[in-house]
Amino acid sequence: MLAIQRGAMQVVGEVLAGRNLNEVLAQHFRQQTRLETSDRAAIQDISYGTLRHLGWLRAVLNKLLLKPLTDPQLEPLLLIALYQLEYTRAAPYAIVDHAVTVTTKVGAGGAKGLVNAILRNFQRRREEFLKLGEKNEVAQYSHPQWWINLLKRHYPDQWQAMMAVANSHPPMTLRVNLLLTDAPIYLRLLAEAGIAASWLGEEAIQLLEPVPVARLPHFAEGWVSVQDEGAQLAARLLDLQDGQRVLDACAAPGGKTCHILERAKVGMLALDHDEGRLARVHENLGRLNLNAQVRQGDAAKPDTWWDGKLFDRILADVPCSASGVVRRHPDIKWLRRESDIAQFATQQAEILDALWPLLAEGGKLLYATCSVFPQENSEQIDAFLARHSDAVLLPLAGNAQQQLTPNARHDGFYYALLAKGAKGPQ
């Protein structure tokens, strides 16, 4: 447990200092090459769990402290130990004893008594701390207050359920590659492998419990990919036809790019501004044996990468707050600031306006985010339609626009399908 606690302490500490959780975990595991697979999994689980419940854990710690901590290493250590005491099955005495030992290992031995006292005090007063949320919404819902306020305003009947989902473990959903098999066949393969699963419809299969991808039948051969059910809607909504010229304007890591190529024989350009993340696009294309032109470029600046040939379909899966996927990325809710939403909205508008001239008359552009905030979604599309008289908003599943809120089946996504030209979509 010493390596696990110390590792989780370092990861959580760096995230609280402003770094991305996935990047920090990847760096930690590259540096700690001797960690067992089980230790890596435990560090990841504790780091994710601590950040999911950070609002309550911080409220508890603040109640337990008589004065501010002087060593910055102590806060993440105490937070992860409190998380372990409340949310894991590890023996409480071992959690406390190892946390005290870690205090010495990281050069804060003078605080051994403080760490021991705080954790044992929590054990004695646990029932008292469970009531903290009665007067403190940040503690109750483990989201920043500004986030809670936005959800209350825009989802008066759903905001509590949405945050409960955001603090839960995400499901593991698969996308069956229709070029190689179909969902009923793959369900039988999963059953033969002892993996319980259910069919959500079309290519989507949800596992009862997550498993390593190495256990999935024919994963290496490209029979299946991991992709949320909500994310799988993008390729379906584009109304793809063989022979079309398609742009995925913000493509990395390539899940939607590959799904498009699995559904239709199209000429695909996968574009992303981050050259490093394009490596994932190449990896996914390679595993699935799919072909696409992959290029580094800023979707908002087509003059730097566009060849002048119009596209029949454009997927604009634009940068956003990622407020709909926080159960997969719990650091997001603590790293984001309310002012970020307006900045994302400005960037999204720039991308939309830049991509629209690249779309052929009668073509379709699908605007997509993994956000639940209207400023990035419905308000963005309303403003775009006001700027572009040749844009028509097409209905999706009976609605003009489609806002998916997070639930047990899928994460939060937004989709709006725009057709270009007075002649209407083709």
Number of C-alpha atoms within 10 A of each C-alpha: 16 16 16 20 26 21 25 28 26 20 28 29 22 17 22 17 11 13 16 17 23 15 11 17 22 12 12 17 15 11 10 12 8 10 15 10 8 10 16 19 13 18 26 22 13 24 29 25 21 27 28 28 22 24 22 26 23 20 18 20 18 12 14 16 11 9 8 8 12 9 10 11 18 20 20 24 24 24 26 28 26 24 21 20 21 16 13 14 8 12 10 18 12 13 19 22 16 20 26 24 18 22 23 14 12 11 11 16 15 10 17 16 11 16 23 18 15 18 24 15 12 19 15 9 11 14 10 10 18 14 12 17 16 9 9 15 17 21 24 19 22 27 24 19 16 12 18 17 14 16 19 14 10 13 16 10 11 12 17 15 14 20 21 15 19 27 21 17 14 22 20 19 26 23 23 27 22 15 13 12 13 17 22 15 10 22 20 14 15 18 11 11 12 10 18 15 20 15 16 14 10 15 20 24 25 24 17 13 12 15 11 6 13 9 12 18 17 13 16 13 12 19 20 27 22 16 20 23 23 20 22 21 16 25 21 13 17 21 14 20 13 11 11 16 20 26 26 23 25 24 28 25 19 24 21 23 29 25 25 22 23 18 17 16 15 21 18 22 21 27 25 23 17 15 13 12 15 21 15 16 23 20 13 20 20 14 15 23 11 15 17 17 11 20 17 18 20 17 24 18 13 17 12 11 13 13 9 9 10 17 23 25 26 27 26 24 21 22 17 23 25 19 24 24 24 25 25 18 19 26 24 21 21 19 16 16 13 13 8 13 19 14 13 17 21 14 16 25 18 14 21 19 14 15 21 18 13 21 22 19 20 17 21 31 28 22 23 24 25 28 26 28 25 16 16 27 25 19 12 17 23 12 11 15 14 10 11 12 11 16 22 17 18 18 13 13 9 8 10 14 20 18 21 17 22 26 17 10 14 23 27 24 25 25 26 24 25 24 23 24 16 12 10 15 14 11
